[in-house]
Structure formats: structure tokens, C-alpha cells
Amino acid sequence: MKTEKQEKKPFVKTRTRMDNSIEVEFQKSPAKTLVGKILIWLVIAGTIVVPVASLIYTMWMASK
């Protein structure tokens, strides 16, 4: 039995409209791609981890 390979769809699809404007479509959800997952974790770290760490550092420096 031969297995058929699925055709890989591009992540970003661009089309040109009749008025020469460019339309961009995303084929996959960004959360399902590796780059999207990395960006999600960076946003989480930037909004939670970094402020908490800087607050702890500031309190530690103020106590000296």
C-alpha cells in the first residue's frame, strides 16, 4: 500500500485585487505553528515573569 503525501499549504497566502491592492490571508492559526508558539511564550514572559522579577529586584535593592 502506498501512502499519499498531503500537499503542504503555505502559511501566508497573498492575492492581488482588481484595484491592485494586496490581500494577505493566513492559512493556519498562529498558535499551531512553531513561531506562533514561541511568540505566545514570549508575550506571557513579558507580561508576567519580567514585571514580577523586576519588582522583586527593586524591593531587594530598596532594602539595602
DRENZALUM-740922 format. One record per atom (N, C-alpha, C): residue number from 1; residue in three letters; x, y, z. Coordinates in Angstrom, 1 decimal. Example, Ala and Ser with C-alpha at 12.3 -4.5 7.8 and 13.67 -1.06 7.14 Angstrom:
# residues 2
@marmi->1 sero->ala xx->13.2 yy->-5.7 zz->7.8
@marmi->1 sero->ala xx->12.3 yy->-4.5 zz->7.8
@marmi->1 sero->ala xx->13.2 yy->-3.3 zz->7.8
@marmi->2 sero->ser xx->12.8 yy->-2.2 zz->7.1
@marmi->2 sero->ser xx->13.7 yy->-1.1 zz->7.1
@marmi->2 sero->ser xx->12.9 yy->0.0 zz->7.9
# end
This chain:
# residues 64
@marmi->1 sero->met xx->0.8 yy->-1.2 zz->0.0
@marmi->1 sero->met xx->0.0 yy->0.0 zz->0.0
@marmi->1 sero->met xx->0.9 yy->1.2 zz->0.0
@marmi->2 sero->lys xx->0.5 yy->2.1 zz->-0.8
@marmi->2 sero->lys xx->1.3 yy->3.4 zz->-0.9
@marmi->2 sero->lys xx->0.5 yy->4.5 zz->-0.1
@marmi->3 sero->thr xx->1.2 yy->5.2 zz->0.6
@marmi->3 sero->thr xx->0.5 yy->6.3 zz->1.3
@marmi->3 sero->thr xx->0.7 yy->7.6 zz->0.5
@marmi->4 sero->glu xx->-0.4 yy->8.3 zz->0.4
@marmi->4 sero->glu xx->-0.4 yy->9.6 zz->-0.3
@marmi->4 sero->glu xx->0.2 yy->10.7 zz->0.6
@marmi->5 sero->lys xx->1.0 yy->11.5 zz->0.0
@marmi->5 sero->lys xx->1.6 yy->12.6 zz->0.8
@marmi->5 sero->lys xx->0.6 yy->13.8 zz->0.6
@marmi->6 sero->gln xx->0.3 yy->14.4 zz->1.8
@marmi->6 sero->gln xx->-0.6 yy->15.6 zz->1.7
@marmi->6 sero->gln xx->0.2 yy->16.8 zz->1.2
@marmi->7 sero->glu xx->-0.4 yy->17.6 zz->0.5
@marmi->7 sero->glu xx->0.2 yy->18.8 zz->0.0
@marmi->7 sero->glu xx->0.3 yy->19.8 zz->1.1
@marmi->8 sero->lys xx->1.5 yy->20.4 zz->1.3
@marmi->8 sero->lys xx->1.7 yy->21.4 zz->2.3
@marmi->8 sero->lys xx->1.2 yy->22.7 zz->1.9
@marmi->9 sero->lys xx->0.3 yy->23.3 zz->2.6
@marmi->9 sero->lys xx->-0.2 yy->24.6 zz->2.3
@marmi->9 sero->lys xx->0.7 yy->25.7 zz->2.8
@marmi->10 sero->pro xx->0.9 yy->26.8 zz->2.1
@marmi->10 sero->pro xx->1.7 yy->27.9 zz->2.6
@marmi->10 sero->pro xx->1.0 yy->28.5 zz->3.8
@marmi->11 sero->phe xx->1.8 yy->29.1 zz->4.7
@marmi->11 sero->phe xx->1.3 yy->29.7 zz->5.9
@marmi->11 sero->phe xx->0.6 yy->31.1 zz->5.6
@marmi->12 sero->val xx->1.2 yy->31.8 zz->4.7
@marmi->12 sero->val xx->0.7 yy->33.1 zz->4.3
@marmi->12 sero->val xx->0.3 yy->33.1 zz->2.8
@marmi->13 sero->lys xx->-0.9 yy->33.5 zz->2.4
@marmi->13 sero->lys xx->-1.3 yy->33.5 zz->1.0
@marmi->13 sero->lys xx->-1.6 yy->34.9 zz->0.6
@marmi->14 sero->thr xx->-1.0 yy->35.4 zz->-0.4
@marmi->14 sero->thr xx->-1.3 yy->36.7 zz->-0.9
@marmi->14 sero->thr xx->-2.1 yy->36.7 zz->-2.2
@marmi->15 sero->arg xx->-3.0 yy->37.6 zz->-2.4
@marmi->15 sero->arg xx->-3.7 yy->37.8 zz->-3.6
@marmi->15 sero->arg xx->-3.7 yy->39.3 zz->-4.0
@marmi->16 sero->thr xx->-3.8 yy->39.5 zz->-5.3
@marmi->16 sero->thr xx->-3.9 yy->40.9 zz->-5.8
@marmi->16 sero->thr xx->-5.3 yy->41.1 zz->-6.2
@marmi->17 sero->arg xx->-5.9 yy->42.2 zz->-5.7
@marmi->17 sero->arg xx->-7.3 yy->42.5 zz->-6.1
@marmi->17 sero->arg xx->-7.3 yy->43.2 zz->-7.4
@marmi->18 sero->met xx->-8.5 yy->43.5 zz->-7.9
@marmi->18 sero->met xx->-8.6 yy->44.2 zz->-9.2
@marmi->18 sero->met xx->-8.1 yy->45.6 zz->-9.1
@marmi->19 sero->asp xx->-8.2 yy->46.2 zz->-7.9
@marmi->19 sero->asp xx->-7.7 yy->47.6 zz->-7.8
@marmi->19 sero->asp xx->-6.2 yy->47.7 zz->-7.4
@marmi->20 sero->asn xx->-5.5 yy->46.6 zz->-7.7
@marmi->20 sero->asn xx->-4.0 yy->46.4 zz->-7.4
@marmi->20 sero->asn xx->-3.7 yy->46.5 zz->-6.0
@marmi->21 sero->ser xx->-4.6 yy->46.3 zz->-5.1
@marmi->21 sero->ser xx->-4.2 yy->46.2 zz->-3.7
@marmi->21 sero->ser xx->-3.9 yy->44.8 zz->-3.3
@marmi->22 sero->ile xx->-3.1 yy->44.6 zz->-2.3
@marmi->22 sero->ile xx->-2.7 yy->43.2 zz->-2.0
@marmi->22 sero->ile xx->-3.5 yy->42.8 zz->-0.7
@marmi->23 sero->glu xx->-4.0 yy->41.6 zz->-0.8
@marmi->23 sero->glu xx->-4.8 yy->41.0 zz->0.3
@marmi->23 sero->glu xx->-3.9 yy->39.8 zz->0.8
@marmi->24 sero->val xx->-3.8 yy->39.8 zz->2.1
@marmi->24 sero->val xx->-3.0 yy->38.7 zz->2.8
@marmi->24 sero->val xx->-3.9 yy->37.9 zz->3.6
@marmi->25 sero->glu xx->-3.8 yy->36.5 zz->3.5
@marmi->25 sero->glu xx->-4.6 yy->35.6 zz->4.3
@marmi->25 sero->glu xx->-3.7 yy->34.7 zz->5.0
@marmi->26 sero->phe xx->-4.0 yy->34.3 zz->6.2
@marmi->26 sero->phe xx->-3.3 yy->33.3 zz->7.0
@marmi->26 sero->phe xx->-4.0 yy->32.0 zz->6.9
@marmi->27 sero->gln xx->-3.3 yy->31.0 zz->6.5
@marmi->27 sero->gln xx->-4.0 yy->29.7 zz->6.2
@marmi->27 sero->gln xx->-4.1 yy->28.9 zz->7.5
@marmi->28 sero->lys xx->-3.2 yy->29.0 zz->8.5
@marmi->28 sero->lys xx->-3.2 yy->28.3 zz->9.7
@marmi->28 sero->lys xx->-3.4 yy->29.3 zz->10.9
@marmi->29 sero->ser xx->-3.8 yy->28.7 zz->12.0
@marmi->29 sero->ser xx->-3.8 yy->29.5 zz->13.2
@marmi->29 sero->ser xx->-2.4 yy->29.7 zz->13.7
@marmi->30 sero->pro xx->-2.0 yy->30.9 zz->14.1
@marmi->30 sero->pro xx->-0.6 yy->31.1 zz->14.5
@marmi->30 sero->pro xx->-0.3 yy->30.3 zz->15.8
@marmi->31 sero->ala xx->-1.3 yy->29.9 zz->16.6
@marmi->31 sero->ala xx->-1.0 yy->29.1 zz->17.7
@marmi->31 sero->ala xx->-0.6 yy->27.6 zz->17.4
@marmi->32 sero->lys xx->-0.8 yy->27.2 zz->16.1
@marmi->32 sero->lys xx->-0.5 yy->25.9 zz->15.7
@marmi->32 sero->lys xx->0.9 yy->25.8 zz->15.0
@marmi->33 sero->thr xx->1.6 yy->26.9 zz->14.9
@marmi->33 sero->thr xx->2.9 yy->26.9 zz->14.2
@marmi->33 sero->thr xx->4.0 yy->27.1 zz->15.3
@marmi->34 sero->leu xx->5.2 yy->26.7 zz->15.0
@marmi->34 sero->leu xx->6.3 yy->26.8 zz->16.0
@marmi->34 sero->leu xx->6.6 yy->28.3 zz->16.3
@marmi->35 sero->val xx->6.6 yy->29.1 zz->15.3
@marmi->35 sero->val xx->6.9 yy->30.6 zz->15.5
@marmi->35 sero->val xx->5.8 yy->31.2 zz->16.4
@marmi->36 sero->gly xx->4.5 yy->30.8 zz->16.1
@marmi->36 sero->gly xx->3.4 yy->31.3 zz->16.9
@marmi->36 sero->gly xx->3.5 yy->30.9 zz->18.4
@marmi->37 sero->lys xx->3.9 yy->29.7 zz->18.6
@marmi->37 sero->lys xx->4.0 yy->29.2 zz->20.0
@marmi->37 sero->lys xx->5.1 yy->29.9 zz->20.7
@marmi->38 sero->ile xx->6.3 yy->30.2 zz->20.0
@marmi->38 sero->ile xx->7.4 yy->30.9 zz->20.6
@marmi->38 sero->ile xx->6.9 yy->32.3 zz->21.0
@marmi->39 sero->leu xx->6.2 yy->33.0 zz->20.0
@marmi->39 sero->leu xx->5.7 yy->34.3 zz->20.3
@marmi->39 sero->leu xx->4.8 yy->34.4 zz->21.5
@marmi->40 sero->ile xx->3.9 yy->33.4 zz->21.6
@marmi->40 sero->ile xx->3.0 yy->33.3 zz->22.7
@marmi->40 sero->ile xx->3.7 yy->33.2 zz->24.0
@marmi->41 sero->trp xx->4.7 yy->32.4 zz->24.1
@marmi->41 sero->trp xx->5.5 yy->32.3 zz->25.3
@marmi->41 sero->trp xx->6.3 yy->33.5 zz->25.6
@marmi->42 sero->leu xx->6.8 yy->34.2 zz->24.6
@marmi->42 sero->leu xx->7.5 yy->35.5 zz->24.8
@marmi->42 sero->leu xx->6.5 yy->36.5 zz->25.4
@marmi->43 sero->val xx->5.3 yy->36.6 zz->24.9
@marmi->43 sero->val xx->4.3 yy->37.5 zz->25.4
@marmi->43 sero->val xx->4.0 yy->37.2 zz->26.8
@marmi->44 sero->ile xx->3.8 yy->35.9 zz->27.1
@marmi->44 sero->ile xx->3.5 yy->35.6 zz->28.5
@marmi->44 sero->ile xx->4.6 yy->35.9 zz->29.4
@marmi->45 sero->ala xx->5.9 yy->35.7 zz->29.0
@marmi->45 sero->ala xx->7.0 yy->36.0 zz->29.8
@marmi->45 sero->ala xx->7.1 yy->37.5 zz->30.0
@marmi->46 sero->gly xx->6.8 yy->38.3 zz->29.0
@marmi->46 sero->gly xx->6.9 yy->39.7 zz->29.0
@marmi->46 sero->gly xx->5.9 yy->40.4 zz->29.9
@marmi->47 sero->thr xx->4.7 yy->39.7 zz->30.0
@marmi->47 sero->thr xx->3.6 yy->40.3 zz->30.8
@marmi->47 sero->thr xx->3.6 yy->39.8 zz->32.2
@marmi->48 sero->ile xx->4.2 yy->38.7 zz->32.5
@marmi->48 sero->ile xx->4.1 yy->38.1 zz->33.9
@marmi->48 sero->ile xx->5.4 yy->38.0 zz->34.5
@marmi->49 sero->val xx->6.4 yy->37.3 zz->33.9
@marmi->49 sero->val xx->7.6 yy->37.0 zz->34.5
@marmi->49 sero->val xx->8.5 yy->38.2 zz->34.7
@marmi->50 sero->val xx->8.7 yy->39.0 zz->33.7
@marmi->50 sero->val xx->9.6 yy->40.1 zz->33.7
@marmi->50 sero->val xx->9.1 yy->41.2 zz->34.8
@marmi->51 sero->pro xx->7.9 yy->41.6 zz->34.8
@marmi->51 sero->pro xx->7.5 yy->42.6 zz->35.8
@marmi->51 sero->pro xx->7.6 yy->42.0 zz->37.3
@marmi->52 sero->val xx->7.3 yy->40.8 zz->37.5
@marmi->52 sero->val xx->7.5 yy->40.2 zz->38.8
@marmi->52 sero->val xx->8.9 yy->40.2 zz->39.2
@marmi->53 sero->ala xx->9.8 yy->39.7 zz->38.3
@marmi->53 sero->ala xx->11.2 yy->39.7 zz->38.6
@marmi->53 sero->ala xx->11.8 yy->41.1 zz->38.9
@marmi->54 sero->ser xx->11.3 yy->42.1 zz->38.1
@marmi->54 sero->ser xx->11.8 yy->43.5 zz->38.3
@marmi->54 sero->ser xx->11.3 yy->44.0 zz->39.6
@marmi->55 sero->leu xx->10.1 yy->43.7 zz->40.0
@marmi->55 sero->leu xx->9.5 yy->44.1 zz->41.3
@marmi->55 sero->leu xx->10.3 yy->43.5 zz->42.5
@marmi->56 sero->ile xx->10.7 yy->42.2 zz->42.4
@marmi->56 sero->ile xx->11.5 yy->41.6 zz->43.4
@marmi->56 sero->ile xx->12.9 yy->42.2 zz->43.5
@marmi->57 sero->tyr xx->13.4 yy->42.5 zz->42.3
@marmi->57 sero->tyr xx->14.8 yy->43.1 zz->42.3
@marmi->57 sero->tyr xx->14.7 yy->44.5 zz->42.9
@marmi->58 sero->thr xx->13.7 yy->45.3 zz->42.6
@marmi->58 sero->thr xx->13.6 yy->46.6 zz->43.1
@marmi->58 sero->thr xx->13.4 yy->46.6 zz->44.6
@marmi->59 sero->met xx->12.6 yy->45.7 zz->45.1
@marmi->59 sero->met xx->12.4 yy->45.6 zz->46.6
@marmi->59 sero->met xx->13.7 yy->45.1 zz->47.3
@marmi->60 sero->trp xx->14.4 yy->44.3 zz->46.6
@marmi->60 sero->trp xx->15.7 yy->43.8 zz->47.2
@marmi->60 sero->trp xx->16.7 yy->44.9 zz->47.3
@marmi->61 sero->met xx->16.8 yy->45.8 zz->46.2
@marmi->61 sero->met xx->17.7 yy->46.9 zz->46.2
@marmi->61 sero->met xx->17.3 yy->48.0 zz->47.2
@marmi->62 sero->ala xx->16.0 yy->48.1 zz->47.4
@marmi->62 sero->ala xx->15.5 yy->49.2 zz->48.3
@marmi->62 sero->ala xx->15.8 yy->48.8 zz->49.8
@marmi->63 sero->ser xx->15.9 yy->47.5 zz->50.0
@marmi->63 sero->ser xx->16.1 yy->47.1 zz->51.4
@marmi->63 sero->ser xx->17.6 yy->47.2 zz->51.8
@marmi->64 sero->lys xx->18.5 yy->47.4 zz->50.9
@marmi->64 sero->lys xx->19.9 yy->47.5 zz->51.2
@marmi->64 sero->lys xx->20.2 yy->48.9 zz->51.7
# end
